[in-house]
Amino acid sequence: MKKLENKVAVIYRDGSVGGAIAKAFARQGARVFLTGRTLTKLDSIANEILFGGGAIEKAQLKALDEQAVEKHMNEVIKQSGKLTFLSTLSVFLKKVFKVFPSRNLRWRVSPFQSLPKHSLIS
């Protein structure tokens, strides 16, 4: 059994850092929901994860669009029944907390200590 099996990770970045985080979570068995502005980047990352046997869903959206984020988070929770990890720019976390208050969630600094990332764990 992989360390993150039956866990759900939402990643709001489609660049090299977001891709690396998505791949790391997928390798450990998490179901990954990756979002970003660039469809070609999302497709590339998703194809790598799928080729490696991982589970990934992708959505094109702007992370600073509160309505789009709220809609996406509701879709993720509806599809998966839960949200285990959230990885994004720390500046964006204020908007996420506004949309989804932190009740029943514990704050945790990401395992990627050198990166300005944070995770939420349920």
Steps between C-alpha positions, in 0.01 A plus 500: 500500500627844409528775763230726349258238374136610545612862542394794283739779400398826333784695342446854373808535277582363158865602475809296579452528877131407486580217260768363731264511798222332298735224383632441854149467643389273214806273541400449862145402404301824545222592262617833359288793384729739313394847391667776307460758229686320221326199346814373325691493830211324675483240222874437511506449878184286491641278225817436700298407809262276304795331326644425845173343613380793709152649531454860393224741405580836347314829478591825332431798726655808652591437863416856603145478364305432822186378325697259279690367802182453702333316211807282447539415870133405520542275194808334652318431828192376311711262286736374769305553820793672668801725469821391669770732364499844343814641345517852364677832524487629855357832377201308365424326832314804633253468214461125557435552871242764413318254272560192717546590869763295677263315734589132526831563326847509651764732355826337402807629323566302183761224499666702224675722756700704249184605315249763612220240506250396761262210539173450677432164653159378605 
